[in-house]
Amino acid sequence: MPVSGDDATRTFVLASRASALAQIQTNIVLDALRAAFPARAFDTSFMSTQGDKNQAQALYILGGKSLWTKELEVALLDGTVDMLVHSLKDVPTTLPPGCVLGAILEREDPVDSLVVKQGLEVDGKAVLALEDLPHGAVVGTSSVRRVAQLKRKFPHLVFKDVRGNLNTRLAKLDDPAGPYAALILAKAGLVRLGFGGRVTADLAAPTLYHAVGQGALGVEVRADDAAALALCRALTHEPTLWRCAAERACLRVLEGGCSVPVGVDSALDGPTLSITGTITAIDGTLHVQHELAERVGSVEDAEALGAKLARVLVETGGREILDAVAVDRASRGAAEDKTEAEVHKIEAAMQSAV
Ligand SMILES: NCc1[nH]cc(CCC(=O)O)c1CC(=O)O
């Protein structure tokens, strides 16, 4: 029985996946709620996604679009939990009916970082940048956005998938017999997990435009849960909200998720919001980029700016790039076409992802 009303004894249950990063992020939100509302009760629930057969079936029927968040949303909507804590970049730009983003917390540095294999030297010198890596050196990342942009700027490097949670990935990197010279990872995740010391260099724009929403935490609640929404309002960091609203509106118009080669960079300078958007072909050959800046006075203004940016990108060559990405994906098999066994495999992979 969903409990959406408010009484002083209500316990708000925060939930996320059970990965180390997800748990740390949930605890960040928990600490913020306890600090702001010392008289209220909060609890956490960490959901392992070794989903039972019914859940796997449900995921299959729902399609592969938002596997990251679907299972948690089922628990949110049925009232088992009250607040879902996500890395905002993993949250689809359109939420299911009945779910809303109640809070967006202050963003960590959204840049991607270069992490070089421990002790790696080239010509007797430590590697401090992608430029220092020799022809054919293998860089690990599973993100099409990172591969597309970096192939274009560093054609001498080879990009290779790397899977597993952060510890596993770093172990694969440092394995003397392993193929990787370096990895590209979101700085925010490294810092939150206590691996900030492994960052060799930040790859900020214009070297690499980060993912929409990267570095920010989002809290998803039931749209009709006025009490949870009121608590969330106290956690929201307005400058992060405006920047992320613009970034997400841009991606929403481009109809992409985290698996399209779309990069952004945004800044709020007084009332002026500026946002750069990029779309890059998977092989790095084509690239469109545009920057808009406007005075904004509301989240709606920020969203309008992001949507306008998307239209400019589409009209200046972005449409052709995105269509080519869609064709490429279809040829590799759409998520909707996957068998239940394949969905299980995807789930297991996500479970181990950071
Ligand atoms: N897609 C995985 C993911 N989702 C959120 C983060 C890191 C935290 C963040 O970007 O907010 C990561 C890891 C990475 O991309 O290196």
Ligand as a Chemical Component Dictionary entry (heavy atoms), coordinates in Angstrom:
data_LIG
# 
_chem_comp.id                   LIG 
_chem_comp.type                 NON-POLYMER 
_chem_comp.pdbx_formal_charge   0 
_chem_comp.three_letter_code    LIG 
# 
loop_
_chem_comp_atom.comp_id 
_chem_comp_atom.atom_id 
_chem_comp_atom.alt_atom_id 
_chem_comp_atom.type_symbol 
_chem_comp_atom.charge 
_chem_comp_atom.model_Cartn_x 
_chem_comp_atom.model_Cartn_y 
_chem_comp_atom.model_Cartn_z 
_chem_comp_atom.pdbx_ordinal 
LIG N1  N1  N 0 27.706 5.052  -17.112 1  
LIG C1  C1  C 0 28.342 4.692  -15.918 2  
LIG C2  C2  C 0 28.482 5.837  -14.960 3  
LIG N2  N2  N 0 27.411 6.504  -14.506 4  
LIG C3  C3  C 0 27.839 7.506  -13.682 5  
LIG C4  C4  C 0 29.221 7.443  -13.606 6  
LIG C5  C5  C 0 30.090 8.318  -12.826 7  
LIG C6  C6  C 0 29.415 9.423  -12.033 8  
LIG C7  C7  C 0 28.856 10.534 -12.870 9  
LIG O1  O1  O 0 29.230 10.715 -14.041 10 
LIG O2  O2  O 0 28.014 11.273 -12.347 11 
LIG C8  C8  C 0 29.645 6.378  -14.408 12 
LIG C9  C9  C 0 31.020 5.907  -14.609 13 
LIG C10 C10 C 0 31.785 6.542  -15.737 14 
LIG O3  O3  O 0 31.194 6.999  -16.724 15 
LIG O4  O4  O 0 33.034 6.576  -15.679 16 
# 
loop_
_chem_comp_bond.comp_id 
_chem_comp_bond.atom_id_1 
_chem_comp_bond.atom_id_2 
_chem_comp_bond.value_order 
_chem_comp_bond.pdbx_ordinal 
LIG N1  C1  SING 1  
LIG C1  C2  SING 2  
LIG C2  N2  SING 3  
LIG C2  C8  DOUB 4  
LIG N2  C3  SING 5  
LIG C3  C4  DOUB 6  
LIG C4  C5  SING 7  
LIG C4  C8  SING 8  
LIG C5  C6  SING 9  
LIG C6  C7  SING 10 
LIG C7  O1  DOUB 11 
LIG C7  O2  SING 12 
LIG C8  C9  SING 13 
LIG C9  C10 SING 14 
LIG C10 O3  DOUB 15 
LIG C10 O4  SING 16 
# 
